[in-house]
Structures are given as structure tokens and as C-alpha cells.
């Protein structure tokens, strides 16, 4: 079997001579600045415009209870033990909640930091694996213009933490394997980051991101491990200590509950959200603007003969396919589980992007592919402009001035991209794609939020502005299910209560009842004669409009203040 040489033996082609507008030549001194600027727009602008989802709300509810009640080692969610999720992201959210309560933008900014670190470590890893100067920057730009990364980097959940930290571990592990110096430092830091990734979402990123990477690196590099076994042992020990101490603590302090969680979570992988093996056939859609190119990049027999970055292509191809295959083997499947595939797929697409930098010297198919992809992406711009004036402006989602400014900017980008397509200026083209994302993140996120939102929303969070509710505990009928979203919006726990038991009820008065039915339909008439009831309001916490199929009565609730008679 042929053993491929390390990438250091590959002679990079001279991009300066073949593409006068490549990053190596014209942006050598500013590439880091450009990446930072793009990251700022990608992860930190208009953080509060998009609505929160249930995963984010669960994390922040747990973080609030950590901050309010000190449940740092034994987290709770709405008063019940919350041991299903590793605590690191929630600890970060809890610290933010302690320092700046209810600061939603700051919570999402923490996720943005992790998204930025993921981009940085991917950039450094590609630079370590390749001698080509353009590939790392192209990979980073492609990665930051994948819409799913943009969304997850703006969501205070677990996924962005575990994969970002794992990418850091991969970088330092790569340094330790391929370099013959500072092995102790590289492997120790890798062990630390591996442990932190495990403390963020368990073995998810180990399976989905690390394992396929190690398989490909092992096949292509055959790294020499002589003299590295002891540092690698230290890496494993560091990983076990950092990633495992919290689980050991819980097994000692709450063995029954922890055993139940382990049983439930392990069963969920095989019994919950079970999908057929081909469920991820639409994986390329997760790449957004790069979907056509990532599909084309799968034509392995063709590209392996035509790309100068042959070994980089083979590695990113194997890494991407490895992630896809491993995820497809798992019975439980969700679209967001494809998030780790964006990293190797961005490198895979970047190999084609750098190849396109050859301009007129490209082979015929490459010319066609570059222009076809460019036309498909560019045509989105006039469609967006039409939607602005036909949909957003009449519904007051944008002011007339903003609509005009955005349209002018988008049309300028459109002209720029068309010229780049015609002239085969690939770096100008990907700069145009990045510019589209920047314009959307600055001007259109609020419009997207409005388009997806419920115009009739009347959130239960408004009770916090009612002086009558100061210091009042919330309860819900024990026989009614409660969505955790209601706890998040109410900014306080909503505990179950038997509203038909007078002794139990009188022990907690005064209180407020959150119920899907009016209070006189859920409490016995005899009990109602002994208490005063005041309607605080009827609230609709649906994030989607009534016309949407996901609009549900579970988010329609009455809030009623109960006090003793004559109190």
C-alpha cells in the first residue's frame, strides 16, 4: 500500500504568478485583520435580533438558577436536577448571569467568542497541514460564510463550545504529532482542550470531528511516535481529569439520578429521533452558498488529477466523508448534528477555490463550475432586493431609507460579483459573498426576525413590569404540561402545584397560577370562594405566527394572582 508523504513535501504552485489578486500577494499584511473584521460581523453584530430556540432557553434557565441559587456543581432547571448536559457552557452562562443579569446579547457574545476560536483553530490547522499560503485564508472565509455556523455562533448552546474546543485540541494534537519539538506542551494543551470539549457536550465531538480526522491523518502522515508516548500519556490523563471529574462527583453525590441519566441518554441515541441511514443526503445544504461546490468536490477521480493541492484535497475529502459516514451510522439524527462537517467541508471547498485562482488557465470543467456556482449565488441578490420592496417594506420590517441603502449595497455587490465571475477573479468573488453576509448581518437580521416572528405575541415576560407581581412565586397546575420556554420568558421558576388541594394551595399564598385554562375552570368553586383572584393577563409566547403549523396552544397561558380573602 502506498504511503502518502506529509504535506511539507508538496511544492505549492506559484499563486502570485497565476493570480494577481490572490491573498498571498495583495493581502499578505492584512489577512488577519480581514478575518477579525469578518468574525466581528459574523458573530457579534445585532446579537438580539433573532429569537432564541429551546436549546438556548434550557441552557439559560439552568444558568439563571446557578446564579440565583448557587447550583454550580449540581445544576437544576425549573427546580429539577439537570444532569443530562455537561456543565461548561452553562457555567459560562452562569458567570455572565451573575455579572450582568438578563444580558441576552452578552450570553450570545460568549458563543461568538467560541465561534471565532473555531475559525482561528481551523485556520491554524490548515496552515499547519499545507504549505500553500492561500488555503488557510480561503478555508476560514468559506467557513464563516456557512449560514449554519453563523446561526450556531450566535446561539448560547453547547454545540459551538464542544466543537470549537475540539478544533483547538486537533490543532495542538497535530503540532504534537508532526513536529519534533515542544511535544510536552502541545500534547498537554491538547489534553486540556479535549477535556473541556468533553465537559461541554460529552463524546459528541470526539466521535464526529476528532475520530475521522485521526483516521485520515494516520493514513496520510504515518506520524513517527518515537519519544512521544509519555507526552501522549500525559495528554490522555489530562483529558480524563479535566473532562471526567464532574461526572465522578455526580456519581458520588447523586448515584441514582446519575445512573438514570446515563441510561436515558444512552438509550436516546438508539431510540430518539431515529432516522434512516440516508437522512443526511442533504448535507450540502448546510454549506449554504457553497453547496454546489461541496457537491462538485465529491468528484474524487476528477479532482485528484487536476488539483495542484492534491494531498490537501485528499485529506479534506477523507475527513469530510468520514464525518458524514460516522454521523450516518448513528440511529439518532438531527440537521444540527451536521455542524462539525462544516469545518472539513470548508477546507474541501477551499481547495477548489484556490484551484479556481488559476483564472483562464483552469481546465474547461473548472471554468464552467466556477461560473455556474457564481451565477447561482449571484442571482440570490436581485431576489433579495425584490423581497425587500415587495414583502419587507410594505410590512414595515424595514424603513424606506434602510431598504434603499441595503438595495444599493446589494446591487453594487451584485455588479462586483458578476465582473469577478466574468474575469475569473475568484478572490473577488468570495469577497463578494462575505460582503453579502456582512450586509445581511448589519441590516437584515431584524427583518429576518420579524418575518419569522409572531406579530400577535404578548409575552409572559411582561409580568415582570407589573408591580403586583413583585416577589410573587409562579406555579402551574400539576396536571398540565409546562413548556420550558415559559420558564425562560417568565424569568422565574414555575413549579407544579395541586390547585385542587386547599391545604397545599394556602401554604404558598400569595402566588400566581400559570394555566392554559381560565382559573375558574381548573379550581373547585368552593376553593374559589375562599381566595381573591386577579387576572394579570393572557399571554401568547408563540414565536411563530398563527398561520404556521408549529403555532401551539401550549404557549397560550393565563396568569392569575391568588391571595387570601380580605388580606
C-alpha positions in Angstrom: 0.0 0.0 0.0 1.3 3.4 -1.0 2.1 5.8 1.9 1.5 9.4 1.1 4.1 11.8 2.0 3.5 14.6 4.5 2.2 17.9 3.0 5.6 19.5 3.7 6.9 17.6 0.7 4.3 19.2 -1.6 5.6 22.1 -3.7 2.9 24.8 -3.7 2.2 26.3 -7.0 3.1 29.9 -7.5 -0.2 31.7 -7.0 1.4 35.1 -7.3 2.3 34.5 -10.9 -1.0 32.9 -11.8 -3.5 35.0 -9.9 -2.6 38.7 -9.3 -5.5 39.1 -6.9 -4.7 36.3 -4.5 -4.4 36.8 -0.8 -0.7 35.8 -0.7 0.3 38.8 -2.8 -2.2 41.6 -2.2 -3.5 40.9 1.3 -0.4 39.4 3.0 -0.2 42.1 5.6 -4.0 42.4 6.2 -5.3 38.9 6.1 -5.6 38.6 9.9 -7.2 42.0 10.1 -9.8 41.0 7.5 -10.5 37.7 9.3 -11.1 39.6 12.6 -13.4 42.1 10.9 -15.4 39.4 9.2 -15.6 37.5 12.5 -16.9 40.6 14.3 -19.7 41.0 11.8 -20.3 37.2 11.7 -20.6 36.6 15.4 -21.1 39.9 17.3 -23.4 42.3 15.4 -27.1 42.5 16.2 -27.0 39.6 18.6 -30.5 40.1 19.9 -32.4 40.2 16.6 -33.0 36.5 16.1 -35.4 34.7 18.5 -34.0 32.2 21.0 -34.6 28.5 20.5 -35.4 25.8 23.0 -31.8 24.6 23.4 -30.7 28.1 24.2 -33.5 28.7 26.6 -32.8 25.5 28.5 -29.2 26.5 28.9 -30.0 30.0 30.1 -32.8 28.8 32.5 -30.2 26.5 34.1 -27.6 29.3 34.2 -30.1 31.6 36.0 -30.7 29.1 38.7 -26.9 28.6 39.1 -26.5 32.3 39.6 -29.6 32.7 41.8 -29.3 29.6 44.0 -25.7 28.6 43.7 -26.4 25.3 41.9 -23.0 25.3 40.2 -22.0 21.6 40.7 -25.5 20.1 40.7 -27.4 22.2 38.1 -31.2 22.4 38.1 -33.7 23.5 35.5 -37.0 24.9 36.9 -36.1 23.3 40.3 -35.4 19.8 39.0 -32.0 18.2 38.6 -30.5 18.9 35.2 -27.7 16.4 34.8 -28.2 15.5 31.1 -25.9 18.1 29.7 -22.3 18.7 30.7 -21.9 22.0 32.6 -19.1 24.0 30.9 -21.3 26.2 28.6 -23.8 26.6 31.4 -21.1 27.6 33.8 -20.0 30.3 31.3 -23.6 31.4 31.0 -24.0 31.4 34.8 -20.9 33.6 35.3 -22.4 36.1 32.7 -25.7 36.0 34.5 -24.0 36.8 37.8 -22.0 39.7 36.4 -24.8 41.0 34.1 -28.2 39.5 34.7 -30.5 39.0 31.8 -28.0 40.3 29.3 -29.0 38.2 26.3 -26.5 39.9 23.9 -23.6 39.1 26.3 -24.7 35.5 26.5 -24.7 35.2 22.8 -21.4 37.1 22.6 -19.8 34.3 24.6 -20.9 31.8 21.9 -19.5 34.3 19.3 -16.1 34.0 21.1 -16.2 30.3 20.7 -17.2 30.6 17.1 -14.3 32.9 16.5 -11.9 30.4 18.2 -13.2 27.6 16.0 -12.4 29.7 12.9 -9.0 30.6 14.3 -8.1 27.0 15.1 -9.3 25.7 11.8 -7.2 28.4 10.1 -4.1 27.4 12.1 -4.7 23.7 11.5 -4.9 24.1 7.7 -1.8 26.3 7.8 0.0 23.6 9.7 -1.1 20.9 7.2 -0.4 22.8 4.0 2.5 24.9 2.5 0.0 26.9 0.4 -0.5 30.4 1.8 -3.9 30.9 0.3 -5.6 27.7 1.5 -5.9 28.7 5.2 -7.5 32.1 4.5 -9.8 30.7 1.9 -10.9 27.9 4.3 -11.6 30.5 7.0 -13.7 32.7 4.7 -15.7 29.8 3.4 -16.3 28.6 7.0 -17.5 32.0 8.2 -19.9 32.2 5.3 -21.7 28.9 6.1 -25.1 30.0 7.4 -25.3 27.3 10.0 -22.0 28.4 11.6 -23.4 31.9 11.7 -26.5 30.8 13.4 -24.8 28.5 15.9 -22.2 31.1 16.6 -25.0 33.4 17.7 -26.7 30.8 20.0 -25.7 30.3 23.6 -25.8 26.5 23.4 -23.5 23.5 23.9 -22.6 22.6 20.3 -20.4 25.6 19.4 -18.4 25.1 22.6 -17.6 21.4 22.2 -16.6 21.7 18.5 -14.6 24.9 19.0 -12.6 23.4 21.8 -12.2 20.2 19.9 -10.8 22.1 16.9 -8.2 23.6 19.3 -7.4 20.2 20.5 -6.9 19.0 16.9 -4.6 21.8 16.2 -2.3 21.2 19.2 -2.5 17.4 18.6 -1.4 18.0 15.0 1.5 20.1 16.2 2.5 17.3 18.7 2.3 14.6 16.0 4.0 16.4 13.2 6.7 18.5 15.0 9.7 17.1 16.8 9.8 19.8 19.4 7.7 21.0 22.3 5.8 17.7 22.4 5.0 18.1 26.1 3.4 21.5 25.7 1.4 20.5 22.6 0.1 17.3 24.0 -0.7 18.8 27.4 -2.7 21.7 25.8 -4.4 19.2 23.5 -5.4 17.1 26.6 -6.8 20.2 28.3 -8.9 21.1 25.3 -10.1 17.6 24.8 -11.2 17.5 28.5 -13.0 20.9 28.1 -14.7 19.6 24.9 -16.0 16.5 26.8 -17.1 18.8 29.6 -19.1 20.8 27.0 -21.1 18.0 25.4 -19.6 14.7 26.3 -18.2 12.4 23.5 -20.1 14.1 20.6 -17.2 16.0 19.1 -14.8 13.1 19.8 -16.9 10.9 17.5 -18.0 13.5 14.9 -14.9 15.6 14.5 -11.8 14.0 16.1 -12.1 10.4 15.1 -12.4 10.9 11.3 -9.5 13.4 11.5 -7.2 11.0 13.3 -8.1 8.2 10.8 -7.2 10.5 7.8 -4.0 11.9 9.5 -2.9 8.4 10.5 -3.3 7.1 6.9 -1.7 10.1 5.2 1.1 11.1 7.5 2.0 7.9 9.4 3.5 10.2 12.1 6.5 9.0 14.0 5.6 8.5 17.6 9.1 7.7 18.9 9.8 9.8 22.0 6.2 11.0 22.1 4.5 8.2 24.1 4.9 9.8 27.5 3.6 13.2 26.4 0.6 11.3 24.8 0.0 9.5 28.1 0.0 12.9 29.9 -2.5 14.1 27.3 -4.8 11.3 28.0 -4.5 11.7 31.8 -5.1 15.4 31.5 -8.2 14.8 29.3 -9.6 12.3 31.8 -9.1 14.5 34.8 -10.4 17.7 33.2 -13.3 16.0 31.4 -14.2 13.4 34.0 -14.1 15.0 37.4 -17.6 16.4 37.3 -19.1 13.1 36.3 -17.2 11.3 39.1 -18.5 14.0 41.6 -22.1 13.4 40.5 -21.7 9.6 40.7 -20.6 10.0 44.2 -23.1 12.6 45.3 -26.2 11.6 43.2 -25.5 8.0 42.1 -29.2 7.0 41.5 -30.0 10.1 39.5 -26.8 9.9 37.5 -27.3 6.3 36.7 -30.8 7.1 35.4 -29.4 9.9 33.3 -26.7 7.6 31.8 -29.4 5.0 31.0 -31.7 7.6 29.4 -29.1 9.4 27.4 -27.5 6.2 26.1 -31.0 5.0 25.1 -31.8 8.2 23.3 -29.0 7.6 20.8 -30.8 4.5 19.6 -34.5 5.3 20.3 -34.9 9.0 19.9 -35.2 10.8 16.6 -34.3 7.6 14.8 -33.8 8.3 11.1 -32.7 6.1 8.1 -29.0 6.0 7.2 -29.5 8.3 4.2 -31.1 11.0 6.3 -28.1 13.3 5.8 -28.3 13.2 2.0 -29.0 16.9 2.1 -25.7 17.7 3.9 -24.6 20.0 1.2 -27.4 22.4 2.0 -25.7 23.1 5.3 -22.9 24.8 3.3 -25.3 27.5 2.0 -23.6 29.5 -0.7 -21.0 26.8 -1.1 -23.5 23.9 -1.6 -22.8 23.5 -5.3 -19.1 23.5 -4.8 -19.1 20.9 -2.0 -21.2 18.6 -4.1 -18.8 19.1 -7.1 -15.8 18.5 -4.8 -17.0 14.9 -4.2 -16.0 14.0 -7.8 -12.8 12.5 -6.4 -11.4 10.8 -9.6 -11.6 14.1 -11.4 -10.2 16.5 -8.9 -7.4 14.2 -7.7 -5.9 14.5 -11.2 -6.5 18.3 -11.7 -5.7 19.9 -8.4 -2.3 21.2 -7.5 -3.2 20.9 -3.8 -3.7 17.2 -4.3 -2.8 15.9 -0.8 -4.8 18.7 0.9 -7.8 17.8 -1.2 -7.4 14.1 -0.4 -7.2 14.8 3.3 -10.2 17.2 3.4 -12.2 14.8 1.2 -11.5 11.9 3.6 -12.2 14.0 6.7 -15.5 15.2 5.3 -16.7 11.8 4.1 -15.5 10.3 7.5 -17.7 12.8 9.4 -20.7 12.1 7.2 -20.4 8.3 7.4 -19.9 8.3 11.1 -22.9 10.6 11.7 -25.0 8.5 9.3 -24.2 5.3 11.3 -25.8 6.8 14.4 -29.6 6.0 14.7 -30.4 9.4 16.2 -30.1 12.1 13.6 -30.8 15.9 13.5 -29.8 18.5 11.0 -27.8 20.4 13.6 -25.7 17.4 14.2 -24.1 18.1 10.8 -22.4 21.2 12.3 -18.9 19.6 12.7 -18.9 18.7 9.0 -18.7 22.4 8.1 -15.1 22.5 9.1 -13.6 19.8 6.8 -16.0 20.7 4.1 -14.8 24.3 4.2 -11.3 23.1 3.6 -12.5 20.9 0.8 -14.3 23.8 -0.9 -11.3 26.0 -0.3 -9.1 23.5 -2.3 -11.4 24.2 -5.3 -11.4 27.9 -4.6 -7.6 28.1 -4.7 -7.7 26.0 -7.9 -10.1 28.5 -9.4 -7.5 31.2 -8.7 -5.6 29.9 -11.8 -8.1 32.0 -13.8 -8.0 31.5 -17.5 -5.5 28.6 -17.1 -8.3 26.5 -15.5 -9.5 23.4 -17.2 -12.8 23.7 -19.0 -14.9 21.9 -16.3 -13.4 24.2 -13.6 -14.3 27.3 -15.6 -17.9 26.0 -16.1 -18.2 25.1 -12.4 -16.9 28.4 -11.2 -19.2 30.4 -13.4 -22.2 28.1 -12.7 -21.8 28.4 -9.0 -21.2 32.1 -9.3 -24.4 32.7 -11.3 -26.5 30.6 -8.8 -25.2 32.6 -5.8 -25.3 36.0 -7.5 -28.9 35.6 -8.6 -29.9 35.5 -4.9 -29.1 39.2 -4.7 -31.8 40.5 -7.1 -34.3 38.1 -5.5 -33.5 39.6 -2.0 -33.9 43.2 -3.4 -37.3 42.3 -4.8 -38.3 40.7 -1.5 -37.3 43.9 0.3 -39.6 46.1 -1.7 -42.4 43.5 -2.2 -42.5 42.0 1.3 -40.4 43.6 3.9 -41.1 47.3 3.2 -45.0 47.1 2.9 -45.0 45.3 6.3 -42.8 47.9 8.0 -40.0 45.4 8.6 -37.5 47.9 7.2 -37.6 51.7 7.0 -37.6 53.2 3.5 -34.1 54.6 4.0 -32.8 51.3 5.1 -34.4 49.5 2.2 -32.9 51.9 -0.3 -29.4 51.7 1.4 -29.5 47.9 1.5 -30.7 47.6 -2.0 -27.9 49.9 -3.3 -25.3 48.0 -1.4 -26.5 44.6 -2.6 -26.7 45.8 -6.2 -23.2 47.1 -6.0 -22.1 43.7 -4.7 -24.0 42.1 -7.5 -22.1 44.1 -10.1 -18.8 43.3 -8.4 -19.6 39.6 -8.4 -20.7 39.5 -12.0 -17.5 41.1 -13.1 -15.5 38.7 -10.9 -17.3 35.8 -12.5 -16.6 37.1 -16.0 -12.9 37.7 -15.3 -12.4 34.5 -13.2 -11.3 36.6 -10.2 -12.1 34.1 -7.5 -10.9 36.1 -4.5 -13.1 39.0 -5.5 -16.0 36.6 -5.8 -15.6 35.1 -2.3 -15.1 38.7 -1.1 -18.5 39.4 -2.6 -20.1 36.5 -0.8 -18.5 37.7 2.5 -19.9 41.2 1.8 -23.4 39.8 1.3 -23.2 38.2 4.7 -22.0 41.4 6.3 -24.8 43.4 4.8 -27.3 40.8 6.0 -25.9 40.7 9.5 -25.9 44.5 9.8 -29.2 45.4 8.2 -31.4 42.4 7.6 -31.3 40.3 10.8 -34.1 42.3 12.4 -36.1 41.8 9.2 -35.5 38.1 9.3 -36.5 38.0 13.0 -39.7 39.9 12.2 -40.5 37.7 9.2 -40.2 34.6 11.4 -41.8 36.1 14.4 -45.4 36.3 15.8 -47.0 39.7 15.2 -49.6 38.9 17.9 -47.0 37.9 20.5 -47.8 39.0 24.1 -45.0 37.5 26.2 -45.4 36.4 29.8 -42.2 38.3 30.5 -44.4 41.4 30.8 -45.4 40.3 34.2 -42.0 41.4 35.4 -43.1 45.0 34.7 -46.3 44.6 36.9 -45.6 45.8 40.4 -48.3 43.4 41.7 -46.1 40.5 40.7 -43.0 41.6 42.7 -41.8 38.7 44.8 -44.7 36.5 43.8 -43.9 32.9 43.0 -45.3 31.2 39.9 -47.0 27.8 39.8 -48.8 25.8 37.2 -51.4 23.1 37.6 -49.7 19.8 38.2 -51.9 18.0 35.7 -51.0 20.5 32.9 -47.7 20.1 31.0 -45.4 23.2 31.0 -43.0 24.1 28.3 -39.6 25.2 29.5 -39.9 28.2 27.2 -42.5 29.7 29.6 -40.0 29.4 32.4 -37.4 31.2 30.3 -39.7 34.0 29.4 -41.1 34.4 32.9 -37.6 34.8 34.3 -38.5 32.7 37.3 -39.4 29.2 38.2 -42.9 27.9 37.5 -43.4 24.9 39.8 -46.2 22.3 39.7 -49.0 22.7 42.2 -52.1 20.7 43.0 -54.6 23.6 42.7 -57.5 21.4 43.9 -55.8 20.8 47.3 -56.7 23.7 49.6 -54.0 22.9 52.2 -51.3 22.8 49.6 -52.6 26.0 48.0 -52.9 28.0 51.2 -49.3 27.2 52.1 -48.0 29.0 49.1 -50.3 32.0 49.0 -49.9 34.7 47.8 -48.9 33.2 44.4 -49.7 33.3 40.7 -51.0 30.4 38.6 -49.9 30.0 35.0 -52.6 27.9 33.3 -53.8 27.2 29.8 -57.4 27.4 31.0 -59.1 30.3 33.0 -58.7 29.9 36.7 -62.4 29.2 37.3 -62.1 26.1 35.1 -59.3 24.5 36.9 -60.1 25.2 40.6 -63.1 23.9 42.6 -65.8 26.5 43.2 -65.7 26.0 46.9 -62.0 26.9 46.9 -62.5 29.9 44.8 -64.9 31.4 47.4 -62.0 31.4 49.9 -59.5 33.3 47.8 -59.3 36.5 45.8 -58.3 36.1 42.1 -56.9 38.9 39.9 -56.2 38.3 36.3 -52.8 39.6 35.4 -53.3 38.8 31.7 -53.5 36.4 28.9 -50.2 35.7 27.1 -49.1 34.4 23.8 -45.5 33.2 23.7 -45.6 31.6 20.3 -42.5 32.7 18.3 -44.2 31.9 15.0 -47.4 33.4 13.6 -50.8 31.7 13.8 -50.6 30.6 10.2 -47.6 28.5 10.9 -48.2 24.8 11.6 -46.0 24.9 14.7 -48.2 27.5 16.4 -49.4 25.8 19.5 -51.8 26.3 22.4 -49.0 25.2 24.8 -47.7 28.8 24.6 -51.1 30.4 25.4 -51.5 30.9 29.1 -53.5 32.8 31.7 -51.7 34.3 34.7 -53.9 34.8 37.8 -52.8 36.3 41.1 -54.2 34.4 44.1 -54.4 35.9 47.6 -56.3 35.1 50.8 -59.7 36.7 51.2 -59.6 40.0 53.0 -55.8 40.0 53.0 
